[in-house]
Amino acid sequence: MEGSDSIITLSSTPPSQSPSSSSSPAPPPPPPVVLSPCAACKILRRRCAEGCVLAPYFPPTEPAKFAIAHRVFGASNIIKFLQELPESQRADAVSSLVYEASARIRDPVYGSAGAICQLQKQVNELQAQLAKAQAEVVNMQCQQANLVAFVCKELAQSHQSSFDDLNADSHSGLFHSISSPSYFDDTNVNPLWEPLWT
């Protein structure tokens, strides 16, 4: 009897401690607890569901981000737009929406296109100023080349004229010494002609 009681005691262990129960899968983790609704749901005053499409892109710490986009595009359009995109492109799309909404608030008529046109206008003006400056540089280089050529020509002419004056002076002095009456006086001629008369 005592042996049978001990068998009953061994077989009466709880099923949770049996070795076969250790191989069963672990229970699923509890769903994440949402401490506060996302900025979009908070502004829209609605309950933020677990699969809220706006929650990953409009955190509760950035309420102005959704307020700007909501003011221009509306919540339904933002939700529809995000649902039509794959998740890999949604973050960039939200950044573009917020940027365009900010531009629309600053310039309701043209939005970001107005800022792009303004920047393009500045680029065109700077390119025109650069072309004008380059033309002035080329013009000054031409003027400098002409001035250098003129100076070289003047120097060459001055050297040539001084050389001509020097030659003219030497020739005129020789002619003057030969053509002077004293050159053909008796002292200069007689020694040459004396042998002929002797």
C-alpha positions as CSV (number, residue, x, y, z in Angstrom):
1,M,0.0,0.0,0.0
2,E,2.8,2.3,0.8
3,G,4.4,1.5,-2.5
4,S,1.3,2.3,-4.4
5,D,0.9,5.6,-2.6
6,S,4.4,6.6,-3.6
7,I,3.6,5.9,-7.2
8,I,0.5,8.0,-7.1
9,T,2.5,10.8,-5.5
10,L,5.0,10.7,-8.3
11,S,2.4,10.6,-11.0
12,S,0.4,13.4,-9.6
13,T,2.9,16.2,-10.6
14,P,1.4,19.2,-12.3
15,P,1.4,19.1,-16.1
16,S,3.2,22.4,-16.4
17,Q,6.3,20.8,-14.9
18,S,6.3,17.8,-17.1
19,P,9.3,17.5,-19.5
20,S,7.0,17.4,-22.6
21,S,5.7,20.9,-21.8
22,S,9.1,22.6,-22.0
23,S,9.2,22.2,-25.9
24,S,6.0,24.2,-26.4
25,P,6.3,27.7,-28.1
26,A,6.6,30.7,-25.8
27,P,3.5,32.9,-25.5
28,P,3.4,36.0,-27.8
29,P,4.7,39.2,-26.3
30,P,2.2,41.7,-25.1
31,P,1.2,44.5,-27.5
32,P,3.2,47.7,-27.0
33,V,1.7,50.2,-24.7
34,V,1.1,53.6,-26.3
35,L,1.9,56.2,-23.8
36,S,0.4,59.1,-25.7
37,P,-1.3,59.5,-29.1
38,C,0.7,60.7,-32.1
39,A,0.7,64.4,-32.9
40,A,-1.7,63.9,-35.8
41,C,-4.3,62.0,-33.6
42,K,-3.8,64.5,-30.8
43,I,-4.5,67.5,-33.1
44,L,-7.5,65.6,-34.7
45,R,-8.7,64.7,-31.2
46,R,-9.2,61.0,-32.0
47,R,-8.0,57.8,-30.6
48,C,-4.6,56.7,-31.9
49,A,-5.0,53.1,-33.0
50,E,-2.2,50.6,-33.0
51,G,-1.8,50.6,-36.8
52,C,-2.1,54.4,-37.2
53,V,-0.5,55.3,-40.5
54,L,0.5,58.7,-39.2
55,A,2.1,57.7,-36.0
56,P,5.6,56.8,-37.3
57,Y,6.0,60.1,-39.2
58,F,4.3,62.6,-36.8
59,P,5.6,61.8,-33.3
60,P,4.0,63.5,-30.3
61,T,7.1,65.5,-29.7
62,E,6.6,67.3,-33.1
63,P,3.1,68.7,-33.2
64,A,3.9,71.6,-35.5
65,K,5.1,69.2,-38.2
66,F,1.6,67.8,-38.7
67,A,-0.1,71.1,-38.0
68,I,1.6,72.7,-41.0
69,A,0.9,69.8,-43.3
70,H,-2.7,69.5,-42.1
71,R,-3.3,73.2,-42.6
72,V,-2.4,73.0,-46.3
73,F,-3.3,69.4,-47.4
74,G,-5.8,68.2,-44.9
75,A,-5.7,65.0,-42.8
76,S,-7.7,62.8,-45.2
77,N,-5.4,63.7,-48.1
78,I,-2.3,63.0,-46.1
79,I,-3.6,59.6,-45.0
80,K,-4.7,58.6,-48.5
81,F,-1.4,59.7,-49.9
82,L,0.6,57.7,-47.4
83,Q,-1.5,54.6,-47.8
84,E,-0.9,54.6,-51.6
85,L,2.9,54.6,-51.1
86,P,5.2,51.7,-50.0
87,E,6.6,52.1,-46.5
88,S,10.1,52.7,-47.7
89,Q,9.0,56.0,-49.4
90,R,6.7,57.3,-46.8
91,A,9.3,59.2,-44.7
92,D,10.6,61.1,-47.7
93,A,7.0,61.8,-48.8
94,V,6.2,63.3,-45.4
95,S,9.3,65.5,-45.5
96,S,8.3,66.7,-48.9
97,L,4.7,67.4,-47.8
98,V,5.9,69.4,-44.8
99,Y,8.4,71.4,-46.9
100,E,5.8,72.2,-49.6
101,A,3.2,73.1,-46.9
102,S,5.7,75.5,-45.3
103,A,6.4,77.1,-48.7
104,R,2.7,77.4,-49.4
105,I,2.2,79.2,-46.1
106,R,5.0,81.7,-46.9
107,D,3.9,82.1,-50.6
108,P,0.2,80.9,-51.0
109,V,0.3,81.5,-54.8
110,Y,3.5,79.8,-56.0
111,G,4.7,77.8,-53.0
112,S,8.1,76.1,-53.4
113,A,8.0,76.9,-57.2
114,G,8.2,80.6,-56.2
115,A,11.3,80.0,-54.2
116,I,12.9,78.0,-57.0
117,C,12.1,80.8,-59.5
118,Q,13.6,83.4,-57.2
119,L,16.8,81.3,-56.8
120,Q,16.9,80.8,-60.6
121,K,16.6,84.5,-61.1
122,Q,19.5,85.2,-58.8
123,V,21.6,82.6,-60.6
124,N,20.8,84.3,-64.0
125,E,21.8,87.7,-62.6
126,L,25.0,86.3,-61.2
127,Q,25.8,84.6,-64.5
128,A,25.2,87.9,-66.3
129,Q,27.5,89.8,-63.9
130,L,30.2,87.1,-64.4
131,A,29.9,87.4,-68.2
132,K,30.2,91.2,-68.0
133,A,33.3,90.9,-65.7
134,Q,34.9,88.4,-68.1
135,A,34.3,90.8,-71.0
136,E,35.8,93.7,-69.1
137,V,38.9,91.5,-68.3
138,V,39.3,90.6,-72.0
139,N,38.9,94.3,-73.0
140,M,41.6,95.4,-70.5
141,Q,43.9,92.7,-71.7
142,C,43.5,94.0,-75.3
143,Q,44.1,97.6,-74.2
144,Q,47.2,96.4,-72.3
145,A,48.5,94.6,-75.4
146,N,47.9,97.6,-77.6
147,L,49.6,99.9,-75.1
148,V,52.7,97.6,-75.0
149,A,52.8,97.5,-78.8
150,F,52.5,101.3,-79.0
151,V,55.3,101.7,-76.4
152,C,57.6,99.3,-78.3
153,K,56.9,101.1,-81.6
154,E,57.7,104.5,-80.1
155,L,60.9,103.1,-78.5
156,A,62.0,101.6,-81.9
157,Q,61.2,104.9,-83.7
158,S,63.1,106.9,-81.1
159,H,66.1,104.7,-81.4
160,Q,66.0,104.8,-85.2
161,S,65.7,108.6,-85.2
162,S,68.6,109.0,-82.8
163,F,70.7,106.7,-85.0
164,D,69.8,108.6,-88.1
165,D,70.7,111.9,-86.4
166,L,74.0,110.4,-85.4
167,N,74.8,109.3,-88.9
168,A,73.7,112.7,-90.3
169,D,75.9,114.6,-87.9
170,S,78.9,112.5,-88.8
171,H,78.3,112.8,-92.5
172,S,77.7,116.5,-92.3
173,G,80.9,117.0,-90.3
174,L,82.9,115.2,-92.9
175,F,81.4,117.1,-95.8
176,H,81.9,120.4,-93.9
177,S,85.5,119.6,-93.4
178,I,86.1,118.6,-97.0
179,S,84.1,121.5,-98.5
180,S,85.5,124.2,-96.4
181,P,87.9,126.6,-98.2
182,S,90.7,125.9,-95.8
183,Y,90.8,122.3,-96.8
184,F,92.0,123.1,-100.3
185,D,94.5,125.8,-99.3
186,D,98.1,125.7,-100.3
187,T,99.3,123.9,-97.3
188,N,97.0,120.9,-98.2
189,V,97.3,121.0,-101.9
190,N,101.0,121.9,-102.5
191,P,102.4,118.8,-101.0
192,L,100.3,116.7,-103.3
193,W,101.1,118.5,-106.5
194,E,104.7,119.4,-105.9
195,P,106.2,116.2,-107.4
196,L,104.2,116.7,-110.5
197,W,105.8,120.1,-111.3
198,T,109.3,119.2,-110.4
